[in-house]
């Protein structure tokens, strides 16, 4: 779990304070944007993990090829 910065905490507090004053439409829109961004970041993390895994496999494959020659 990542810690959040003071700046991020300030943003969360401002959002929490202002959220009740939004219209239902704006609340829904805001939540949709946040959920979309969260899904995007999650996919980026998955891609990063997959790319790292592929890089490790490629390196092992290259090492095996060098020793086989």
C-alpha positions in Angstrom: 0.0 0.0 0.0 1.4 3.3 -1.0 1.5 6.3 1.3 0.0 9.5 0.1 1.7 12.9 0.1 0.5 15.9 2.0 -0.6 17.5 -1.3 -2.7 14.5 -2.1 -4.3 14.6 1.4 -5.1 18.3 0.9 -6.8 17.4 -2.4 -8.8 14.6 -0.7 -10.0 16.9 2.1 -11.1 19.5 -0.4 -13.0 17.0 -2.5 -14.7 15.5 0.7 -15.7 19.0 1.7 -17.1 20.0 -1.7 -18.7 16.7 -2.7 -21.9 17.1 -0.8 -22.6 20.4 -2.6 -22.5 18.9 -6.1 -25.6 18.0 -8.0 -26.4 14.3 -8.4 -25.3 14.6 -12.1 -22.0 16.1 -11.1 -21.4 13.5 -8.4 -22.1 10.7 -10.9 -19.8 12.3 -13.5 -17.0 12.9 -10.9 -17.2 9.3 -9.7 -17.2 8.0 -13.3 -14.0 10.0 -14.0 -12.4 8.7 -10.8 -13.3 5.1 -11.5 -12.1 5.4 -15.1 -8.7 6.8 -13.9 -8.4 4.1 -11.3 -9.0 1.4 -13.9 -6.5 3.0 -16.2 -3.8 3.1 -13.5 -4.5 -0.5 -12.6 -4.1 -1.6 -16.2 -0.8 0.3 -16.3 0.4 -1.6 -13.3 -0.6 -4.9 -14.9 1.2 -4.0 -18.1 4.3 -3.0 -16.2 4.3 -6.4 -14.3 3.8 -8.3 -17.6 6.5 -6.4 -19.3 8.9 -7.1 -16.4 8.0 -10.8 -16.5 8.6 -10.9 -20.3 12.0 -9.1 -20.0 13.1 -11.7 -17.4 12.0 -14.6 -19.6 13.8 -13.0 -22.6 17.0 -12.6 -20.6 16.9 -16.2 -19.4 16.3 -17.3 -23.0 19.3 -15.3 -24.2 21.5 -16.7 -21.5 20.5 -20.3 -22.4 21.3 -19.6 -26.1 24.7 -18.2 -25.2 25.6 -21.3 -23.1 24.3 -23.6 -25.8 26.6 -22.2 -28.4 
